[in-house]
């Protein structure tokens, strides 16, 4: 699908600006494999740790900034909507890693 700059809302445009800084595949033993990525999110100026399982309904997003600075994994700073990061699925699961 092609998007012209005029057809993008502010939130949609910022999603397209997400940048995958690093990613890696984790086979996870006998459990479900997942991709782990560090993603710069211009939406809120925060760097996220995105954990995306093979099943499209399972994505976890944590603020890497809060993890490092405050060692905080609470929902207070990590209540991010995983579906917002679904656009990264093809790029994360493309069979390559950095």
Secondary structure, 3 states (H helix, E strand, C coil): CCCCHHHCCHHHHHHHCCEEEEEEEECCCCCCCEEEEEEEECCCCEEEEEEEECCCCCEEEEEHHHHHHHCCCCHHHHCCCHHHHHHHHHHHCCCCCC
